[in-house]
Amino acid sequence: MLKDIRHLSSEEKAKVYEEIDRLYHQGQEVRLKEHRSGFPAVSVRCDKSHYLTDILSLEEWWAGHKDKHHHGPPTEGGSHAQGTTE
């Protein structure tokens, strides 16, 4: 079931993004897909969770997360999440 988190505060969205990141680092696949409603809506699937959010807040969280945790750029042929569009 798709859970719409677009209305949540930045802090509440960050908690969801942190949980997705934790699952990713445990080996779960993360899929990011443009939602049919169009920009900036995206759906994020990880494990049994499916969220509707906006790419702008996700990008903002990732920029802060990346800086905070000193992640380097993705390695060649690899990425943090697998993205697709409809």
Residue, then its C-alpha position, 0 to 999 in steps of 0.5 A: m500500500l502506498k503511504d503518502i508522506r508529502h504532507l509530513s514535516s521535513e523532520e518526519k520525512a527525514k525519519v522515513y528516509e533514514e529508515i530506508d537508508r538503514l534498510y538499504h545498508q542491510g542489503q534491501e533493494v531501493r527503487l525510486k520511480e517518478h509518480r504518475s502525478g508528475f514532478p516533483a512526486v516520486s514513489v520509493r519502494c524498499d522491502k515491504s514499504h512503499y512511500l509517495t514523497d517529493i524528490l525535492s525533500l528527498e534531494e535535500w535530505w540526501a545532501g545533508h545526509k551525504d555531508k554528515h556521513h561523508h559518503g563519496p560519490p557512487t562507484e562506477g556502475g553502482s548507485h545508492a538507489q535504482g531510479t526509473t521513470e514511467 
